Amino acid sequence: MSGARHAGVRPASGRETATLTVRVAGELDGTGGAELTAVVVARLTGPEPPRAVRLDFRALAGIDRLGLAELLMIRRHTSAAGAVLHLDNRPAALDRLLRRTNVLEHLTATDTVGAPAEHAGAGLVHGPRGG
């Protein structure tokens, strides 16, 4: 893509909260998505991995199928590391894409596999139960 403005990735860690926040700006395509994945994986495999990863899409201009694939890869890595993935400030176009491709719930689900027993289920919201 000649002249394309790839996503800008700006990580910021909150040591006191063990949260990694990454601000995503521009187009999230294969190039920007790979950079985003590399930043998240580097932090998840570092000496003090975050317990939560927040991707802030406030300045996202667009996303293509390769960018979507990278989001799925990030979800795989956060899940394997026992971290919770949050997709913050999603623009309407991103929400539509995630719903149309049926991955919104997968990307935003709280994963408790491998979580310590005392924290399993923490942060989950359950709807009304039928019956």
Secondary structure, 3 states (H helix, E strand, C coil): CCCCCECEEEEEEECCCCEEEEEEEEEECHHHHHHHHHHHHHHHCCCCCCCEEEEEEEEEEEECHHHHHHHHHHHHHHHHHCCEEEEECCCHHHHHHHHHCCCHHHHHCCCCCCCCHHHCCCCCCCCCCCC
